[in-house]
Amino acid sequence: MKAQQAASGWKRQLKNEFSAIAFLAPFLIPLLVFYIWPLLRGAYISLHSWTILGMEKYVGFDNYIKILTNSDFYKYLWNSLYFVILVVPIIISLGLLLALLIHRKIPFQTMFRSVYFLPYVLSVSVISFIWLRMFDSKHGLVNVILEALGLSSVHWLTNPKAAWWSIVIATVWWTVGFVMVLFLAGLQEISQELYEAADIDGASSLHKFRFITLPGLSSVMKVQIFFQIIAGLKLFGQVQIMTNGGPGDTTNTIIRYIYVTGFKKDMFGLAAAQSTLFCIFMLLIAAVQYMVVNRKES
């Protein structure tokens, strides 16, 4: 009798295991095929001298030593971090401000939501070409407006500082609508009873924002900051199309550096090693961010 019960329990457990695997398979298979396998393959290639024709030669950790003893890797890594420092505070602040303005009952509310979100549906190539024309030093609309206001024109794409800001402006215009939509969703989750109670207590708008709105949006804010940092570190398309890493290599980022090493210089083993190190760096950023958030919550 006990043997039958044990066999029945074992079958039930096995059935549950198969059910769990069946439910997870649609997610696990793409994860293994498109993420885990390329990651392992990239780590393997990074240990070889590898060309586009697949001419491979095992070199051990030589690629990693070359990268870590070359200042270019650190310079381009800093360029990517510099872009994150510039763009993330602007996108988060502007996205929150737009969400607060549009969350109010104003005329043409739906139209404003669509207009601000519209650039996000465009590809990075389209966005980059639009702003490439806008920032043209001779015929670009931005300089035309500046001159009409009596200001001097700016060489947006050939001046080192202006080139960075041209990329930042294009990126903010492209993605701020998505950030705004997520903040709008967060605002709708905050109970209106809290605001009504604050009105009864005579709280000012600033106090309601400080003690009701911001705490209510804390979860959305953390997710937004995390994804914007990761997206900023992966900057490539805008730089490749708008400045080609220039002037000089002022706006060259780590992702474009890896692209040039692999596809321009035909050094895929070295590019794979650069990618692996950059992946480790991003994991460290994510781990630090996770620890900071958890410490604040505790």
N, C-alpha and C positions, 0 to 999 in steps of 0.2 A: 504493500500500500504506500509506504514511504517512498519506495523507488519510483512508483508511478507519479506521485506528487512532485518529486524532484525532477523527473523527466518533463512533466507538464510545465513546471516553472522555468526549466531551461529553454523549452520551446518558445514559451511566451517572451522570455528575455531576448532570444534570438530574433523573434519576429519584430520586437520593438527596435532592436539594433538595425535591422534591415529597413524598417520604416524611417528611422532617423537618417540613415544613409541616403535613402531615396529622396527624402525632402531636401537634404543638403547638396545632393549631386549637382543640380543646376548651378549652384554657386561655387562648389568645390572644383569642378572640372575647369571652368574658365580661369579660376584662381591659379590652379596648377599649370595650365597651358600658357596663360598670358603673363603670369607674374613670377611664380616660383621657378619654372623651367628657364625662362630668359635670365633670371637672376643667377641661377647656378651655372648656366652656359656662359654668362658674362664673366663670372669669377674664374671659370676654366680658361677662357680666352685671355684673361688678364695675366695669366702666368706664361703666355707664349708671345713670341714675335709673330704677328699675324697680319697678312695683307688681304686685299680685297679678293684675290684669287685663292685664298685659303692656304697659302704657303705658311705652315706653322712650324715653329721651333721652340721647344721648351726653354724658358729663360729663368724660371723660378720667380723670385721677388725683384728681379732687376727693374721691371717697369715701375714698381712701387717706389724703389729707391730713386729712380730718375725723377719721378714726380715730386717726391718729398724734399729732394735737394735742389729743386728748380723753383725760383721765386715766382714764375708766371702763374703756377697753380694757386698760390696764396693771393696773388694780385687779383686774379679773376674771381676767386671765391669772395674776396672782399667787395669787388664790384657788385656781385649778386646780393651780398648782405646790405651794401649801401642802398641799392634799389629798394630792398625790403624796408629799410629804415625810413626812406623817403615816402614810399607809396602806401604802406599799411595804415599809418595814422590818418592819412588823408581819406583813404577809401572808407575806413570805419567811421570817422567823424562825419563825413559828408553823407554817407549812406544812412546813418542814424538821423541826421538833421532832416534829410529829405523824407524819411519815414515819419518823423514827428510832424512835419508840415502837411504831408498828404493824409496822415491818419485823421486829421481834423476834417470836419464837414465843410468842404469848400466847393465852389462851382467847378465843374469839369474834373472832378476828382479821378474818375476812371481814365480819362484821357491823359492826365498827368502821369498816372501809374504806367500806362502803356508807353508814353513817350520816353520816360526815363529808363524803362526796361528794354526798349527796342534795340539799342546798340548791342546788348548782350547776346542777341540771337545771331549776330553777324560773326563771321570767322575772323581769326586774328589777322589773316592776310588782307581782308577787306578793310578792317579797322586801320591797319598799318598804312595801306595805300591812301586811304582818306586823309590821314594826318600827315603823310608825306607830302601831299599836295597842299594841305593847309599851312604847313610850316615852310613851304618853298620861300627862299629868301627874296626872290624878285616878284613873283606873281601870287604868292600864297595869301589866303584870305586873312590870316592872323596879322601879317605885316601891313596889309592894306588897311586894316582897322586901326592898327597902331599909328600909321602915318596920318590917317584921317583925324585922329585925336591929337595930332601934333607931336607925337612921340617918334623917336628914331626906330628904324626897323632893326630886327634882331636876326643874326645868323643862327637860326634855331638848331640846325643839324650839323654845323661845322664848328660851333663854339663848344668847348668841352662841358661847361656848366649848363648851357642852354640845351645841349643835346640830351643830357640826363632828364631835364625838366620836360622836354618834348616827349620823351618816352613815358614819363610819369603822367603827363596830362592825357596822352592817348590811352594809357592803361586805366586811369581813373574813369574817363568817359566811357570806356568799354564795359567795365565791371561794376560800377557803382550802383547800377540799376538792380543787379542781382542781390547785392548786399542790402539795398533798400527793401526789396521784397521780403527777404528773410526777417528783417527788423519789423516790417509791417505785420508779419505773421506772429512775431513775438508780442507785439503791442496788443494784438487782438486777444491774446491769452491772459492778459492782466485784467483782473476783476475790476469792473467799474465801481463796485461798492467801496473799494479802497479809496478811490478818488472822491466819492460822495462823502465818505467819512472825513476825509482830509478837508473838504470844503466846509463841512460843519465846524471843524476845529479851527477854521480860519487859516489854513496853510497856504503859503504863497505858491506860485507856479514853480519857482525854483526848488522849494522844499519837496513838492510833489514829484518833481523830476528826480531829485536826489534820493528820496527815501522810498518811492514807489516804482517809478519807471525803470531806473537803472538796476535795482535788485531784480525786478521782474524780467529784465532782458539779460541777466548775467549769463544764463546758459547759452543763449543765442550769441552773445558777445564772445564767449570763449571759443565757440565753434568757428565763428567768423574770423577771429584773429588767427586761429590755428590754420585754417584753410588759406587765408590770404598770405601768411608767411610761406607756406609750402608753394603756393602758386607763384609768389614773388621770386623765390629761389630758383624756380624753373623758367625764368624769363628767357625767351629765345626769339620768338617770331617778330616782335616789335623791333628788337635790336637788329636782327638779320635784314629786315626790309627797310627800316627807316634810316639807320646809321651804318649798317654793315660793321658794327663794332667800333666805329670811329667817333670823332676824329682821332687819328692814330689808333690806339686801342682803348680809348678812354671808357667807352661803353661796352667793351667786350665782357661778356659774362661767362661763368663757368660752363654753362650748357653749350654756348657757342664755341668755347675753347675745346670741349670734347668733340663737338661736331667737326671742327676744322682738323683736329688731330686724326680723326677717323676717316672722314670722307675727302678732305683736301690733301692730307699728307700720307694717306694710305697706311696708317699705323694703328690698326684696329686693336692690337694687343695693348698698346699704351692707352688708347681711348677707353678700352674696357676697364683698365686699372683706374683711370681717372673717374669713370662712372662708379666703380665700386667704392672708392674713397668718398665720393660725393654722396653716395647712398648712405654710407656710415655717418657722414656728417649730418645728413637730414634726420637720421634716426636719433642722433644725439640731441638735435634741436627739439624733436618731438618728445623725447624722454624728459628733457629739462622743463619743457612747457607743461608736461603732464604732472611732474613733481611740484612745480610752482602752483598750479591750479589746485591740486589735492591738498597742498599745505594750507592754502588760503581757506579751502572749504572746511578742513579739520579745525 
